[in-house]
Amino acid sequence: MKKNNTLETQIKGLIAISSVNQLDLLGNVKNDILNSIDFGGYDLKNIDPKKYYPRSIRGKIHEQVLQRFGESALFYLGFKQFDFIDFK
């Protein structure tokens, strides 16, 4: 995992994982969206749900969804967010 020396809002890995998994709701474009984003060296396949990561990971995903599909898709992902989080 890359270390970030700047002060940035952090999110738990569980939220980052949920944001990635939510893209399944958009169908086959998930990989296309993820491949179009520079995540600054973070490997999204190896996120630890208990560690903290830059909030920009989630923000970049949301920005791509907004640009490609508009506010309705972003709203829908937000509405469905908790369907993709395992609270165990």
N, CA, C and O atoms as CSV, one atom per row, in Angstrom:
chain,resi,resn,atom,element,x,y,z
A,1,MET,N,N,0.836,-1.172,0.000
A,1,MET,CA,C,0.000,0.000,0.000
A,1,MET,C,C,0.885,1.241,0.000
A,1,MET,O,O,1.908,1.286,0.684
A,2,LYS,N,N,0.493,2.223,-0.754
A,2,LYS,CA,C,1.212,3.482,-0.852
A,2,LYS,C,C,0.927,4.329,0.384
A,2,LYS,O,O,-0.202,4.368,0.873
A,3,LYS,N,N,1.950,4.999,0.879
A,3,LYS,CA,C,1.744,5.921,1.994
A,3,LYS,C,C,1.501,7.318,1.453
A,3,LYS,O,O,2.108,7.736,0.467
A,4,ASN,N,N,0.614,8.021,2.108
A,4,ASN,CA,C,0.263,9.367,1.700
A,4,ASN,C,C,0.738,10.325,2.781
A,4,ASN,O,O,0.288,10.239,3.924
A,5,ASN,N,N,1.642,11.236,2.436
A,5,ASN,CA,C,2.214,12.156,3.414
A,5,ASN,C,C,1.415,13.439,3.570
A,5,ASN,O,O,1.769,14.277,4.400
A,6,THR,N,N,0.365,13.616,2.811
A,6,THR,CA,C,-0.433,14.820,2.928
A,6,THR,C,C,-1.650,14.553,3.794
A,6,THR,O,O,-2.107,13.416,3.914
A,7,LEU,N,N,-2.166,15.609,4.393
A,7,LEU,CA,C,-3.383,15.464,5.182
A,7,LEU,C,C,-4.562,15.368,4.232
A,7,LEU,O,O,-4.790,16.258,3.413
A,8,GLU,N,N,-5.297,14.294,4.347
A,8,GLU,CA,C,-6.435,14.066,3.482
A,8,GLU,C,C,-7.486,13.316,4.284
A,8,GLU,O,O,-7.157,12.492,5.137
A,9,THR,N,N,-8.738,13.601,4.008
A,9,THR,CA,C,-9.810,12.886,4.669
A,9,THR,C,C,-9.676,11.400,4.374
A,9,THR,O,O,-9.394,11.007,3.242
A,10,GLN,N,N,-9.877,10.589,5.382
A,10,GLN,CA,C,-9.727,9.148,5.259
A,10,GLN,C,C,-11.081,8.447,5.381
A,10,GLN,O,O,-11.999,8.946,6.032
A,11,ILE,N,N,-11.183,7.285,4.744
A,11,ILE,CA,C,-12.355,6.432,4.883
A,11,ILE,C,C,-11.868,5.027,5.219
A,11,ILE,O,O,-10.745,4.650,4.885
A,12,LYS,N,N,-12.716,4.270,5.876
A,12,LYS,CA,C,-12.364,2.879,6.159
A,12,LYS,C,C,-12.345,2.091,4.864
A,12,LYS,O,O,-13.098,2.384,3.935
A,13,GLY,N,N,-11.486,1.095,4.807
A,13,GLY,CA,C,-11.393,0.241,3.644
A,13,GLY,C,C,-12.728,-0.382,3.280
A,13,GLY,O,O,-13.004,-0.608,2.102
A,14,LEU,N,N,-13.554,-0.661,4.266
A,14,LEU,CA,C,-14.878,-1.233,4.022
A,14,LEU,C,C,-15.715,-0.339,3.112
A,14,LEU,O,O,-16.449,-0.831,2.254
A,15,ILE,N,N,-15.602,0.967,3.301
A,15,ILE,CA,C,-16.356,1.912,2.469
A,15,ILE,C,C,-15.770,1.942,1.057
A,15,ILE,O,O,-16.516,2.006,0.079
A,16,ALA,N,N,-14.455,1.896,0.945
A,16,ALA,CA,C,-13.823,1.862,-0.390
A,16,ALA,C,C,-14.231,0.593,-1.143
A,16,ALA,O,O,-14.533,0.644,-2.335
A,17,ILE,N,N,-14.238,-0.531,-0.451
A,17,ILE,CA,C,-14.657,-1.796,-1.066
A,17,ILE,C,C,-16.100,-1.705,-1.519
A,17,ILE,O,O,-16.440,-2.145,-2.617
A,18,SER,N,N,-16.945,-1.141,-0.683
A,18,SER,CA,C,-18.356,-0.975,-1.030
A,18,SER,C,C,-18.517,-0.114,-2.277
A,18,SER,O,O,-19.340,-0.418,-3.141
A,19,SER,N,N,-17.746,0.947,-2.373
A,19,SER,CA,C,-17.831,1.844,-3.536
A,19,SER,C,C,-17.453,1.115,-4.819
A,19,SER,O,O,-18.082,1.320,-5.857
A,20,VAL,N,N,-16.436,0.271,-4.757
A,20,VAL,CA,C,-16.032,-0.516,-5.921
A,20,VAL,C,C,-17.133,-1.521,-6.271
A,20,VAL,O,O,-17.506,-1.663,-7.436
A,21,ASN,N,N,-17.643,-2.208,-5.264
A,21,ASN,CA,C,-18.657,-3.232,-5.509
A,21,ASN,C,C,-19.977,-2.656,-6.022
A,21,ASN,O,O,-20.702,-3.329,-6.755
A,22,GLN,N,N,-20.289,-1.435,-5.648
A,22,GLN,CA,C,-21.511,-0.791,-6.127
A,22,GLN,C,C,-21.530,-0.648,-7.640
A,22,GLN,O,O,-22.600,-0.613,-8.249
A,23,LEU,N,N,-20.372,-0.567,-8.242
A,23,LEU,CA,C,-20.309,-0.420,-9.694
A,23,LEU,C,C,-20.929,-1.610,-10.418
A,23,LEU,O,O,-21.261,-1.520,-11.599
A,24,ASP,N,N,-21.082,-2.720,-9.710
A,24,ASP,CA,C,-21.771,-3.872,-10.300
A,24,ASP,C,C,-23.194,-3.506,-10.716
A,24,ASP,O,O,-23.747,-4.108,-11.637
A,25,LEU,N,N,-23.781,-2.531,-10.048
A,25,LEU,CA,C,-25.139,-2.088,-10.378
A,25,LEU,C,C,-25.214,-1.458,-11.767
A,25,LEU,O,O,-26.291,-1.370,-12.356
A,26,LEU,N,N,-24.076,-1.025,-12.282
A,26,LEU,CA,C,-24.051,-0.362,-13.582
A,26,LEU,C,C,-23.736,-1.327,-14.724
A,26,LEU,O,O,-23.609,-0.915,-15.877
A,27,GLY,N,N,-23.613,-2.602,-14.397
A,27,GLY,CA,C,-23.397,-3.606,-15.441
A,27,GLY,C,C,-21.945,-3.755,-15.840
A,27,GLY,O,O,-21.040,-3.641,-15.014
A,28,ASN,N,N,-21.740,-4.011,-17.113
A,28,ASN,CA,C,-20.422,-4.360,-17.643
A,28,ASN,C,C,-19.418,-3.210,-17.668
A,28,ASN,O,O,-18.258,-3.431,-18.018
A,29,VAL,N,N,-19.813,-2.016,-17.317
A,29,VAL,CA,C,-18.895,-0.874,-17.387
A,29,VAL,C,C,-17.995,-0.754,-16.159
A,29,VAL,O,O,-17.129,0.121,-16.119
A,30,LYS,N,N,-18.181,-1.606,-15.169
A,30,LYS,CA,C,-17.395,-1.521,-13.934
A,30,LYS,C,C,-15.899,-1.470,-14.207
A,30,LYS,O,O,-15.218,-0.551,-13.752
A,31,ASN,N,N,-15.381,-2.447,-14.946
A,31,ASN,CA,C,-13.934,-2.482,-15.204
A,31,ASN,C,C,-13.473,-1.307,-16.036
A,31,ASN,O,O,-12.373,-0.793,-15.832
A,32,ASP,N,N,-14.292,-0.880,-16.963
A,32,ASP,CA,C,-13.963,0.281,-17.782
A,32,ASP,C,C,-13.809,1.525,-16.905
A,32,ASP,O,O,-12.869,2.302,-17.074
A,33,ILE,N,N,-14.728,1.699,-15.983
A,33,ILE,CA,C,-14.662,2.847,-15.060
A,33,ILE,C,C,-13.412,2.753,-14.200
A,33,ILE,O,O,-12.658,3.720,-14.096
A,34,LEU,N,N,-13.187,1.600,-13.582
A,34,LEU,CA,C,-12.035,1.448,-12.695
A,34,LEU,C,C,-10.708,1.603,-13.435
A,34,LEU,O,O,-9.761,2.177,-12.899
A,35,ASN,N,N,-10.640,1.098,-14.654
A,35,ASN,CA,C,-9.401,1.207,-15.433
A,35,ASN,C,C,-9.124,2.628,-15.904
A,35,ASN,O,O,-7.992,2.953,-16.262
A,36,SER,N,N,-10.141,3.467,-15.906
A,36,SER,CA,C,-9.954,4.843,-16.361
A,36,SER,C,C,-9.488,5.783,-15.246
A,36,SER,O,O,-9.234,6.961,-15.494
A,37,ILE,N,N,-9.377,5.275,-14.042
A,37,ILE,CA,C,-9.061,6.116,-12.883
A,37,ILE,C,C,-7.653,5.826,-12.371
A,37,ILE,O,O,-7.247,4.669,-12.261
A,38,ASP,N,N,-6.912,6.892,-12.059
A,38,ASP,CA,C,-5.612,6.765,-11.409
A,38,ASP,C,C,-5.843,6.807,-9.902
A,38,ASP,O,O,-6.193,7.850,-9.350
A,39,PHE,N,N,-5.647,5.677,-9.245
A,39,PHE,CA,C,-5.862,5.595,-7.807
A,39,PHE,C,C,-4.588,5.837,-7.006
A,39,PHE,O,O,-4.522,5.497,-5.825
A,40,GLY,N,N,-3.603,6.408,-7.629
A,40,GLY,CA,C,-2.397,6.819,-6.920
A,40,GLY,C,C,-1.610,5.684,-6.287
A,40,GLY,O,O,-1.007,5.860,-5.228
A,41,GLY,N,N,-1.611,4.537,-6.920
A,41,GLY,CA,C,-0.816,3.436,-6.411
A,41,GLY,C,C,-1.539,2.482,-5.480
A,41,GLY,O,O,-0.962,1.476,-5.068
A,42,TYR,N,N,-2.767,2.764,-5.140
A,42,TYR,CA,C,-3.529,1.854,-4.288
A,42,TYR,C,C,-4.092,0.713,-5.126
A,42,TYR,O,O,-4.651,0.936,-6.200
A,43,ASP,N,N,-3.942,-0.494,-4.633
A,43,ASP,CA,C,-4.441,-1.691,-5.309
A,43,ASP,C,C,-5.836,-1.992,-4.773
A,43,ASP,O,O,-5.975,-2.451,-3.639
A,44,LEU,N,N,-6.849,-1.743,-5.557
A,44,LEU,CA,C,-8.227,-1.903,-5.102
A,44,LEU,C,C,-8.607,-3.354,-4.837
A,44,LEU,O,O,-9.618,-3.623,-4.188
A,45,LYS,N,N,-7.812,-4.280,-5.327
A,45,LYS,CA,C,-8.104,-5.699,-5.093
A,45,LYS,C,C,-7.586,-6.163,-3.742
A,45,LYS,O,O,-7.918,-7.259,-3.290
A,46,ASN,N,N,-6.775,-5.337,-3.098
A,46,ASN,CA,C,-6.177,-5.722,-1.816
A,46,ASN,C,C,-6.441,-4.703,-0.713
A,46,ASN,O,O,-5.568,-4.439,0.115
A,47,ILE,N,N,-7.610,-4.146,-0.701
A,47,ILE,CA,C,-7.964,-3.186,0.342
A,47,ILE,C,C,-8.338,-3.942,1.611
A,47,ILE,O,O,-9.144,-4.873,1.583
A,48,ASP,N,N,-7.743,-3.528,2.713
A,48,ASP,CA,C,-8.057,-4.107,4.018
A,48,ASP,C,C,-9.276,-3.358,4.570
A,48,ASP,O,O,-9.211,-2.144,4.763
A,49,PRO,N,N,-10.382,-4.058,4.827
A,49,PRO,CA,C,-11.599,-3.374,5.275
A,49,PRO,C,C,-11.447,-2.617,6.595
A,49,PRO,O,O,-12.243,-1.726,6.891
A,50,LYS,N,N,-10.437,-2.963,7.384
A,50,LYS,CA,C,-10.270,-2.332,8.696
A,50,LYS,C,C,-9.281,-1.165,8.696
A,50,LYS,O,O,-9.211,-0.409,9.664
A,51,LYS,N,N,-8.520,-1.020,7.611
A,51,LYS,CA,C,-7.554,0.081,7.528
A,51,LYS,C,C,-8.211,1.308,6.909
A,51,LYS,O,O,-9.330,1.249,6.401
A,52,TYR,N,N,-7.485,2.420,6.966
A,52,TYR,CA,C,-7.996,3.673,6.415
A,52,TYR,C,C,-7.279,4.020,5.111
A,52,TYR,O,O,-6.092,3.744,4.939
A,53,TYR,N,N,-8.037,4.634,4.196
A,53,TYR,CA,C,-7.546,4.997,2.869
A,53,TYR,C,C,-8.027,6.402,2.531
A,53,TYR,O,O,-8.977,6.897,3.138
A,54,PRO,N,N,-7.368,7.054,1.555
A,54,PRO,CA,C,-7.809,8.398,1.164
A,54,PRO,C,C,-9.239,8.391,0.629
A,54,PRO,O,O,-9.616,7.514,-0.149
A,55,ARG,N,N,-10.014,9.354,1.041
A,55,ARG,CA,C,-11.378,9.495,0.581
A,55,ARG,C,C,-11.433,9.731,-0.923
A,55,ARG,O,O,-12.467,9.508,-1.552
A,56,SER,N,N,-10.334,10.176,-1.492
A,56,SER,CA,C,-10.285,10.448,-2.928
A,56,SER,C,C,-10.526,9.184,-3.760
A,56,SER,O,O,-10.952,9.282,-4.911
A,57,ILE,N,N,-10.261,8.006,-3.200
A,57,ILE,CA,C,-10.552,6.769,-3.923
A,57,ILE,C,C,-12.039,6.721,-4.245
A,57,ILE,O,O,-12.428,6.491,-5.390
A,58,ARG,N,N,-12.848,6.934,-3.250
A,58,ARG,CA,C,-14.305,6.928,-3.435
A,58,ARG,C,C,-14.740,8.106,-4.301
A,58,ARG,O,O,-15.600,7.965,-5.170
A,59,GLY,N,N,-14.145,9.256,-4.059
A,59,GLY,CA,C,-14.499,10.455,-4.809
A,59,GLY,C,C,-14.227,10.309,-6.306
A,59,GLY,O,O,-15.019,10.772,-7.127
A,60,LYS,N,N,-13.122,9.674,-6.660
A,60,LYS,CA,C,-12.787,9.478,-8.078
A,60,LYS,C,C,-13.781,8.537,-8.758
A,60,LYS,O,O,-14.145,8.740,-9.916
A,61,ILE,N,N,-14.213,7.516,-8.035
A,61,ILE,CA,C,-15.229,6.609,-8.574
A,61,ILE,C,C,-16.521,7.374,-8.811
A,61,ILE,O,O,-17.136,7.253,-9.870
A,62,HIS,N,N,-16.930,8.155,-7.833
A,62,HIS,CA,C,-18.172,8.914,-7.957
A,62,HIS,C,C,-18.099,9.950,-9.071
A,62,HIS,O,O,-19.083,10.186,-9.772
A,63,GLU,N,N,-16.943,10.562,-9.228
A,63,GLU,CA,C,-16.772,11.552,-10.293
A,63,GLU,C,C,-16.954,10.911,-11.669
A,63,GLU,O,O,-17.593,11.494,-12.545
A,64,GLN,N,N,-16.398,9.720,-11.859
A,64,GLN,CA,C,-16.552,9.022,-13.136
A,64,GLN,C,C,-18.006,8.640,-13.398
A,64,GLN,O,O,-18.497,8.770,-14.519
A,65,VAL,N,N,-18.690,8.168,-12.355
A,65,VAL,CA,C,-20.108,7.819,-12.501
A,65,VAL,C,C,-20.907,9.061,-12.864
A,65,VAL,O,O,-21.763,9.009,-13.747
A,66,LEU,N,N,-20.638,10.170,-12.198
A,66,LEU,CA,C,-21.341,11.419,-12.480
A,66,LEU,C,C,-21.097,11.870,-13.919
A,66,LEU,O,O,-22.039,12.239,-14.619
A,67,GLN,N,N,-19.856,11.845,-14.357
A,67,GLN,CA,C,-19.529,12.278,-15.723
A,67,GLN,C,C,-20.156,11.386,-16.783
A,67,GLN,O,O,-20.626,11.875,-17.810
A,68,ARG,N,N,-20.163,10.093,-16.540
A,68,ARG,CA,C,-20.646,9.159,-17.554
A,68,ARG,C,C,-22.157,8.973,-17.565
A,68,ARG,O,O,-22.758,8.805,-18.626
A,69,PHE,N,N,-22.772,9.003,-16.383
A,69,PHE,CA,C,-24.179,8.634,-16.287
A,69,PHE,C,C,-25.083,9.687,-15.652
A,69,PHE,O,O,-26.306,9.551,-15.683
A,70,GLY,N,N,-24.496,10.729,-15.080
A,70,GLY,CA,C,-25.282,11.808,-14.513
A,70,GLY,C,C,-25.650,11.622,-13.047
A,70,GLY,O,O,-25.313,10.622,-12.412
A,71,GLU,N,N,-26.350,12.617,-12.542
A,71,GLU,CA,C,-26.696,12.659,-11.122
A,71,GLU,C,C,-27.598,11.515,-10.685
A,71,GLU,O,O,-27.478,11.032,-9.559
A,72,SER,N,N,-28.492,11.076,-11.550
A,72,SER,CA,C,-29.414,10.000,-11.177
A,72,SER,C,C,-28.669,8.722,-10.814
A,72,SER,O,O,-29.018,8.052,-9.842
A,73,ALA,N,N,-27.647,8.383,-11.589
A,73,ALA,CA,C,-26.867,7.172,-11.302
A,73,ALA,C,C,-26.103,7.320,-9.991
A,73,ALA,O,O,-26.025,6.375,-9.207
A,74,LEU,N,N,-25.549,8.486,-9.755
A,74,LEU,CA,C,-24.813,8.728,-8.522
A,74,LEU,C,C,-25.747,8.658,-7.321
A,74,LEU,O,O,-25.393,8.083,-6.291
A,75,PHE,N,N,-26.927,9.233,-7.447
A,75,PHE,CA,C,-27.929,9.168,-6.384
A,75,PHE,C,C,-28.306,7.719,-6.101
A,75,PHE,O,O,-28.414,7.320,-4.941
A,76,TYR,N,N,-28.504,6.936,-7.147
A,76,TYR,CA,C,-28.876,5.534,-7.001
A,76,TYR,C,C,-27.793,4.754,-6.260
A,76,TYR,O,O,-28.096,3.952,-5.377
A,77,LEU,N,N,-26.538,4.988,-6.619
A,77,LEU,CA,C,-25.448,4.304,-5.922
A,77,LEU,C,C,-25.437,4.664,-4.440
A,77,LEU,O,O,-25.213,3.804,-3.589
A,78,GLY,N,N,-25.676,5.919,-4.139
A,78,GLY,CA,C,-25.728,6.348,-2.748
A,78,GLY,C,C,-26.871,5.694,-1.997
A,78,GLY,O,O,-26.724,5.298,-0.840
A,79,PHE,N,N,-27.993,5.584,-2.653
A,79,PHE,CA,C,-29.171,4.959,-2.058
A,79,PHE,C,C,-28.922,3.477,-1.771
A,79,PHE,O,O,-29.399,2.951,-0.766
A,80,LYS,N,N,-28.182,2.808,-2.646
A,80,LYS,CA,C,-27.939,1.373,-2.515
A,80,LYS,C,C,-26.662,1.036,-1.745
A,80,LYS,O,O,-26.329,-0.140,-1.595
A,81,GLN,N,N,-25.949,2.038,-1.259
A,81,GLN,CA,C,-24.639,1.828,-0.638
A,81,GLN,C,C,-24.648,0.753,0.442
A,81,GLN,O,O,-23.759,-0.098,0.474
A,82,PHE,N,N,-25.612,0.782,1.301
A,82,PHE,CA,C,-25.578,-0.123,2.448
A,82,PHE,C,C,-25.931,-1.560,2.079
A,82,PHE,O,O,-25.786,-2.462,2.904
A,83,ASP,N,N,-26.387,-1.779,0.865
A,83,ASP,CA,C,-26.599,-3.142,0.385
A,83,ASP,C,C,-25.272,-3.829,0.084
A,83,ASP,O,O,-25.226,-5.048,-0.079
A,84,PHE,N,N,-24.195,-3.057,0.009
A,84,PHE,CA,C,-22.893,-3.587,-0.381
A,84,PHE,C,C,-21.881,-3.590,0.759
A,84,PHE,O,O,-20.691,-3.808,0.531
A,85,ILE,N,N,-22.341,-3.352,1.974
A,85,ILE,CA,C,-21.437,-3.327,3.121
A,85,ILE,C,C,-21.776,-4.495,4.032
A,85,ILE,O,O,-22.931,-4.692,4.412
A,86,ASP,N,N,-20.752,-5.264,4.374
A,86,ASP,CA,C,-20.908,-6.375,5.308
A,86,ASP,C,C,-20.489,-5.868,6.680
A,86,ASP,O,O,-19.310,-5.588,6.903
A,87,PHE,N,N,-21.428,-5.747,7.592
A,87,PHE,CA,C,-21.163,-5.142,8.891
A,87,PHE,C,C,-20.632,-6.126,9.937
A,87,PHE,O,O,-20.634,-5.816,11.129
A,88,LYS,N,N,-20.191,-7.278,9.518
A,88,LYS,CA,C,-19.684,-8.273,10.487
A,88,LYS,C,C,-18.425,-7.803,11.148
A,88,LYS,O,O,-17.865,-8.511,11.985
